[in-house]
Amino acid sequence: MYTLTFRDYLKVAHSLDGEIFGPAQIMHVVTYEIDTTYTTDTLDEYGIIVDFAAAQETLEAVLKKLNFKNLDEVEDLKGMNTTTEVLCKFIHDEMCREIADKYSGMLKITMRESPVAWCTYEAPVAPPA
């Protein structure tokens, strides 16, 4: 099994809906460390998992849509409680849309909220329809 990981950061503001979130119900700022890990059984015809530039540019483009934004006001997230888990899947889905024509295999998104808490979402990248 081969894996390749790229890392970046995401800085956002948001509020969470529900008493379970305590003080996080009010607007607050979060800085996430984001890892995107590509996993495949075999290398492509060039001997790589995924093109480095394409993977890095895709991550940057997806995060740019959210970076330094109030997630409560981002149109694509309207009506969602933007927990780390929800954001993890959202970023995964956005990454898949952008990279599917360049990569097929598993994609894992890990979002670290702090050194002691993080979330991961992993699923295959489906080829473009």
N, C-alpha and C positions, 0 to 999 in steps of 0.2 A: 504494500500500500504506500503510495506517495502522497505527501501533503506539502502545501506551500501556503504560508500565511503572510498577509499584509496587515499593517496596523495604522490607524489614524485616530483622531480625536473628534468628538462632537460636543459642542457647547450649546445648550438649549435652556429655555425657560418653559415651565408648564405648571399646571396644577392638576391634582388628581381628585376624582369624584368618589366620595364614599368615606364614611366615618372611620373605616379600617385604616385609612392613610394618616389619621391624626393631623399633625401640623403640615404635612405635605399636601393637604387640601388647599392651602393658600399658595399663591404663585411663588415658585422657588427656582433656582438655577442649578443645573446639573452639568458636570463635565464627564462624559463617557469616554473610556478607552475602547475602541472598536477593533476587533480582530476579524478578518475574513480569512477562512481556511478552506482551500480547495483540496479535495481528496479524490484520487483516482487509482484504479488498479494498474493502469498502463500509461506510458508516456505517449505523446503524439508523434507524428512522423519527424518532428524536429528534436525529439528527445526531451520535451518539456511537459509540464502539467498544464500550464496556461501561460499565455504571453504576459510577461511581467508588466509591460506598459499598459496593455489593455486592462489587466486586473487592477492596477493602481489607479488608472484614470477613471475606471468605473466606480471604484470606491469613492474617490474624490468627488465625482459628479453627483453621486447619490447623496453623500453627506452635505454637499453644497446646498441642496434643496432645503435642508433642515438647520444648518449651522447658524448660530446666533439668532435663531427665530424663537418666537413664542409658539410652541406646538399647539396651544389652544386655538391659534389663529391660522394654522396651516390647513389649506383647503382639503388636501388628501387625508388629513387626520381628523376632520370634523366629526364629532359624535363618538370618537374613540377615547377611552381612558388611556392615556399614553404612558402606561406602565413600562418598565424595562422589557418585560416579556412581549408586550404588544409592539414596541419599537423594534425589537429584535426580529420579529417576523416581518414587519413592514420593510425594514432595510433588506432582509433576505429577498423578499418578493421583488423589490425595486432592483436589486443587484441581478437577480435572475433575468428580469426583462432586458437588462442592458448587456449581459454577458453571454446569453444563451447561444448566440450565433458564433461564439468564439471558444466555448468550453462546454463539455458535458461531463458530469460527475457529481459528486456531493459538494455542497457549499454549506459551511458552518459559519454563523455569525455569533460572535461572543461580545457582549457589552459589559464592561466592568464599570460598576458604579462607584466602587471603592476597593481597596486592597482585600476586603473580606467579603464582598458581595458581587456576584456577577450572574449573568443569564446567557444561555446559549440556545440557538435554534438552528437545526440542521435538517436539510432535505435535499433531494436531487435537483439539479438544474435541468429543467425540461427543455428539449430542443424547441426552437421557434415554430409556431404553427403555420 
